Amino acid sequence: MTHRISRAPRRTARPSKAPRSPRAPRESTWRLWKDLSPLLRLLILTQLAFNIGFFAVLPFLAEHLGTAIGMAGWLVGFVLGLRTFSQQGLFVVGGWLVDRWGVRPVVLAGCVLRIAGFVWLGYAEATWAVIGAVLVIGFAAALFSPAVESEVARQAVVWEEDGHGSRTRVLALFSVAGQAGAFVGPLLGALLLAVDFRTACLAGAAVFVLVLAGHLWLMPQHIPGRVRVRERGGVRALLRNRRFLALCCAYGTYLLAYNQLYLALPDEVQRAAGSQAPLSWLFALSSVLVVFAQLPVTRWAGDRLDLRRSMTAGLLLIASGFAVVAAARPAGWTGTAGLLPAAGFVVLLTVGQMLVVPAARAWVPDLAEEGRLGLYMGALSSVSGLIVLVGSAATGSLLDPDLPAAVPWLVLAAVPALAVALLPRREERTGPADTP
């Protein structure tokens, strides 16, 4: 690419109470898109394509393993757990590789592995082959996701420092692209399943072939301003960075709350409706809200709130969503009326997500050690994923029918509310690494 596409973020001292970003002129999504650099547009479209390819296959994997392959239920759960571990748990490895080798080679390697994994999964019939394919698919995401997310965050800082407005607006657009892909992907996969599961896998692989070709053609060999770190010691500094770890813990409580869409919400819908059929409508409601409301919500928050206040508001909204169900449970409503608290929970959780996710990702560059943004973005996912892994077992036990109806939801409401106290204060940067 012959024109300049990025600059290194300037490391400037931040006051103890960070001022809000200057109000940017209100503009349409299209004008915001045109204002972005070519590299940012490429990375945002990459996120859209990633999720289309991924969600065209993975939502249907459990059914395929149980019916077509004939796996026992416990083995299906084990395989799905392995995929999550090989992806979320290894994000920190992918982030370290990004800092060491740069964005382009890590993204390309991730695309190649994802293509190979989907093709392998489409033809896999033995248990060992399925496990191998799933591990490759998960590790592929552990490579390219930290690469893309860290570079989007870095470029968002540049965009903000150039006077375009809050960096959270760029990260919100990134979230919208991902959610749009998560919405379109299952629709594409459902159409392809009319042929067979292998066709869905090959179509998912084809999407990543297009992504690979796009990055080979458009991604520069070296992104200006991005410094590769050769020396060791990044993990040790990260583990001493108490403010960053506090952010990870607070973000982990959001993910634990979000995970209740797949754990507590189905239980509530089953109780109220007698089946889980309304779940698909509630999931669609969440996706549509993000696609259409994320940018306005982020623009509103960027005009009025700093990153800490935005995360605080988001966590408290999520807590209030659990509280709505807790307040309604003693009444024992069923049918349409019984589903209203669940719908309120989904709406409040989704709006809270719109505030928490862009703010958390925007905060990481302020807390990361110089040149190790990839490691820190990967660690944000890995540490919070570990919290979800541990916390899911505890929250699952709350759904014991012997407990009073409101107790599980009240406990779940307390978790994000208490997490507000974990959020670090925005303090002055005194050096390249924000460590005690």
ZAMARGU-4260 file (C-alpha; in steps of 0.2 Angstrom, whole numbers, plus 5000, padded with zeros to 4 digits):
<rodrens>
0) 5000/5000/5000 | 5008/5016/4995 | 4998/5028/5006 | 5001/5030/5025 | 4988/5020/5034
5) 4993/5021/5053 | 5004/5030/5065 | 5011/5025/5082 | 5000/5030/5096 | 5008/5045/5106
10) 5011/5040/5124 | 5005/5055/5134 | 5003/5057/5152 | 4985/5056/5158 | 4978/5065/5172
15) 4971/5056/5187 | 4954/5060/5182 | 4954/5058/5163 | 4945/5071/5154 | 4931/5065/5143
20) 4935/5065/5124 | 4930/5080/5115 | 4912/5079/5107 | 4914/5074/5089 | 4901/5080/5077
25) 4886/5069/5076 | 4888/5059/5060 | 4880/5044/5051 | 4888/5027/5052 | 4893/5029/5034
30) 4902/5045/5037 | 4911/5037/5052 | 4916/5022/5040 | 4923/5034/5027 | 4933/5043/5041
35) 4942/5027/5046 | 4959/5022/5038 | 4960/5008/5025 | 4968/4997/5038 | 4954/5000/5051
40) 4941/4996/5037 | 4950/4980/5033 | 4951/4974/5051 | 4933/4978/5054 | 4927/4969/5038
45) 4939/4955/5044 | 4929/4953/5060 | 4913/4952/5050 | 4919/4939/5039 | 4927/4929/5053
50) 4910/4928/5062 | 4900/4923/5047 | 4912/4909/5043 | 4913/4903/5061 | 4894/4904/5065
55) 4890/4896/5049 | 4897/4880/5057 | 4899/4880/5076 | 4881/4882/5081 | 4877/4866/5072
60) 4892/4856/5078 | 4884/4848/5094 | 4869/4841/5084 | 4881/4834/5071 | 4892/4825/5084
65) 4877/4818/5093 | 4867/4812/5078 | 4878/4810/5063 | 4894/4804/5072 | 4884/4796/5086
70) 4894/4803/5101 | 4888/4801/5119 | 4882/4817/5127 | 4896/4819/5139 | 4909/4817/5124
75) 4900/4830/5114 | 4901/4842/5129 | 4920/4837/5131 | 4923/4841/5113 | 4914/4858/5114
80) 4924/4862/5130 | 4941/4858/5121 | 4936/4870/5107 | 4933/4884/5120 | 4949/4880/5129
85) 4960/4879/5113 | 4953/4896/5108 | 4949/4907/5123 | 4962/4899/5134 | 4976/4902/5122
90) 4972/4920/5117 | 4987/4925/5127 | 4998/4914/5117 | 4992/4922/5101 | 4994/4940/5108
95) 5012/4936/5113 | 5015/4930/5095 | 5008/4946/5088 | 5020/4956/5098 | 5034/4945/5093
100) 5031/4943/5074 | 5018/4956/5069 | 5000/4956/5064 | 5001/4950/5046 | 5010/4933/5048
105) 4999/4929/5064 | 4983/4933/5055 | 4988/4923/5039 | 4993/4908/5050 | 4976/4909/5059
110) 4967/4909/5042 | 4977/4894/5035 | 4973/4884/5051 | 4955/4889/5051 | 4953/4883/5033
115) 4962/4867/5037 | 4951/4864/5052 | 4935/4867/5044 | 4939/4855/5029 | 4945/4842/5041
120) 4930/4843/5052 | 4919/4841/5037 | 4927/4825/5033 | 4930/4819/5050 | 4920/4804/5056
125) 4931/4796/5070 | 4932/4803/5087 | 4950/4807/5086 | 4948/4816/5070 | 4934/4827/5076
130) 4944/4832/5092 | 4959/4836/5081 | 4949/4847/5069 | 4941/4856/5083 | 4957/4859/5092
135) 4964/4867/5075 | 4949/4877/5073 | 4950/4884/5091 | 4969/4888/5090 | 4966/4897/5074
140) 4955/4909/5082 | 4968/4911/5097 | 4980/4917/5083 | 4970/4929/5073 | 4958/4936/5085
145) 4971/4944/5097 | 4980/4951/5081 | 4965/4959/5074 | 4958/4965/5091 | 4975/4973/5097
150) 4978/4982/5081 | 4960/4989/5080 | 4963/4995/5098 | 4980/5003/5093 | 4973/5011/5078
155) 4958/5017/5088 | 4970/5027/5099 | 4978/5035/5084 | 4960/5039/5078 | 4956/5048/5094
160) 4972/5057/5096 | 4970/5064/5078 | 4954/5073/5085 | 4940/5062/5077 | 4932/5058/5094
165) 4932/5044/5107 | 4941/5028/5102 | 4926/5018/5109 | 4917/5023/5093 | 4929/5013/5082
170) 4928/4998/5094 | 4909/4999/5094 | 4909/4998/5075 | 4921/4983/5077 | 4908/4975/5089
175) 4894/4979/5077 | 4903/4970/5063 | 4906/4955/5074 | 4888/4954/5080 | 4882/4956/5062
180) 4893/4941/5057 | 4886/4931/5072 | 4868/4935/5066 | 4871/4931/5047 | 4882/4916/5050
185) 4869/4904/5058 | 4856/4909/5044 | 4869/4904/5031 | 4873/4888/5040 | 4855/4883/5041
190) 4853/4885/5023 | 4868/4875/5019 | 4863/4861/5031 | 4849/4858/5019 | 4863/4849/5009
195) 4873/4842/5023 | 4885/4847/5037 | 4900/4845/5026 | 4894/4858/5014 | 4892/4870/5029
200) 4910/4866/5034 | 4917/4869/5016 | 4907/4885/5015 | 4915/4891/5031 | 4932/4887/5025
205) 4928/4896/5009 | 4925/4912/5019 | 4942/4911/5027 | 4950/4908/5010 | 4943/4925/5005
210) 4949/4933/5021 | 4966/4925/5018 | 4967/4932/5000 | 4961/4949/5006 | 4975/4950/5019
215) 4988/4944/5007 | 4984/4958/4995 | 4980/4972/5007 | 4988/4970/5024 | 5006/4978/5024
220) 5021/4968/5028 | 5024/4981/5042 | 5012/4992/5050 | 5020/5009/5053 | 5021/5013/5072
225) 5020/4995/5077 | 5036/4989/5086 | 5040/4971/5088 | 5046/4966/5105 | 5061/4953/5105
230) 5065/4953/5123 | 5057/4942/5136 | 5048/4947/5152 | 5031/4953/5146 | 5022/4940/5156
235) 5030/4944/5172 | 5027/4963/5170 | 5009/4958/5166 | 5006/4948/5182 | 5013/4963/5192
240) 5001/4975/5183 | 4987/4975/5197 | 4977/4988/5188 | 4976/4978/5172 | 4972/4962/5181
245) 4958/4971/5190 | 4951/4976/5173 | 4952/4958/5168 | 4942/4953/5184 | 4929/4966/5181
250) 4927/4961/5162 | 4927/4942/5168 | 4911/4946/5178 | 4903/4953/5163 | 4907/4938/5153
255) 4901/4927/5167 | 4885/4937/5167 | 4884/4935/5148 | 4886/4917/5149 | 4869/4916/5158
260) 4861/4918/5141 | 4866/4900/5139 | 4864/4893/5157 | 4851/4903/5167 | 4840/4910/5153
265) 4836/4893/5145 | 4830/4887/5163 | 4819/4903/5165 | 4812/4901/5148 | 4808/4883/5150
270) 4799/4887/5166 | 4789/4901/5159 | 4784/4894/5142 | 4785/4875/5145 | 4799/4874/5131
275) 4814/4883/5125 | 4807/4888/5108 | 4806/4907/5113 | 4825/4906/5116 | 4829/4909/5097
280) 4818/4925/5097 | 4827/4932/5113 | 4844/4928/5105 | 4839/4937/5089 | 4833/4952/5100
285) 4850/4953/5108 | 4859/4953/5091 | 4847/4966/5083 | 4849/4977/5097 | 4868/4977/5096
290) 4868/4979/5077 | 4856/4994/5077 | 4859/5002/5094 | 4878/5000/5098 | 4884/5015/5089
295) 4871/5027/5096 | 4874/5020/5113 | 4893/5022/5111 | 4891/5040/5104 | 4880/5045/5119
300) 4892/5037/5132 | 4908/5044/5123 | 4900/5062/5125 | 4896/5060/5143 | 4906/5046/5152
305) 4924/5041/5153 | 4929/5023/5152 | 4927/5019/5170 | 4910/5027/5171 | 4905/5018/5155
310) 4910/5001/5162 | 4902/5005/5179 | 4885/5010/5170 | 4886/4994/5160 | 4889/4982/5175
315) 4875/4990/5185 | 4863/4988/5170 | 4868/4970/5169 | 4865/4968/5187 | 4848/4976/5186
320) 4843/4964/5172 | 4846/4949/5184 | 4836/4959/5197 | 4821/4961/5186 | 4819/4942/5184
325) 4822/4940/5203 | 4808/4952/5207 | 4796/4943/5195 | 4800/4925/5200 | 4790/4924/5216
330) 4774/4928/5206 | 4777/4913/5196 | 4770/4920/5180 | 4769/4909/5164 | 4765/4911/5146
335) 4768/4927/5138 | 4768/4937/5154 | 4781/4925/5161 | 4793/4929/5147 | 4792/4947/5149
340) 4805/4947/5164 | 4817/4936/5153 | 4815/4949/5138 | 4819/4963/5151 | 4834/4953/5156
345) 4840/4951/5138 | 4838/4970/5134 | 4847/4976/5150 | 4861/4963/5148 | 4863/4968/5130
350) 4863/4987/5133 | 4876/4984/5147 | 4886/4974/5135 | 4886/4989/5123 | 4894/5000/5137
355) 4906/4987/5144 | 4914/4979/5129 | 4920/4995/5119 | 4926/5003/5135 | 4936/4988/5141
360) 4945/4986/5125 | 4948/5005/5124 | 4956/5004/5141 | 4969/4991/5138 | 4981/5002/5128
365) 4982/5014/5143 | 4987/4999/5154 | 4998/4989/5143 | 5017/4989/5143 | 5024/4998/5128
370) 5025/4986/5113 | 5015/4972/5121 | 4997/4977/5117 | 4994/4960/5108 | 4999/4951/5124
375) 4988/4961/5135 | 4973/4960/5123 | 4975/4941/5123 | 4977/4941/5142 | 4961/4951/5144
380) 4951/4936/5135 | 4961/4922/5143 | 4960/4928/5161 | 4942/4933/5159 | 4938/4916/5151
385) 4946/4907/5166 | 4935/4917/5177 | 4920/4911/5167 | 4926/4893/5167 | 4927/4893/5186
390) 4912/4904/5189 | 4900/4894/5178 | 4901/4878/5189 | 4897/4889/5204 | 4882/4898/5195
395) 4876/4882/5188 | 4874/4875/5206 | 4863/4890/5209 | 4849/4883/5198 | 4845/4870/5211
400) 4826/4869/5211 | 4827/4868/5230 | 4832/4886/5232 | 4819/4900/5234 | 4815/4906/5216
405) 4823/4923/5217 | 4839/4918/5226 | 4849/4912/5210 | 4845/4928/5201 | 4849/4939/5216
410) 4866/4931/5218 | 4869/4933/5199 | 4864/4952/5201 | 4876/4954/5215 | 4891/4948/5205
415) 4892/4962/5192 | 4886/4975/5204 | 4901/4971/5216 | 4913/4970/5201 | 4911/4989/5200
420) 4923/4990/5215 | 4936/4981/5205 | 4938/4994/5192 | 4954/5003/5192 | 4955/5021/5194
425) 4962/5031/5179 | 4979/5037/5185 | 4993/5046/5177 | 5004/5036/5166 | 5022/5037/5173
430) 5031/5026/5161 | 5029/5014/5147 | 5022/5001/5158 | 5008/5004/5170 | 5013/4993/5184
435) 5014/4996/5203
</rodrens>
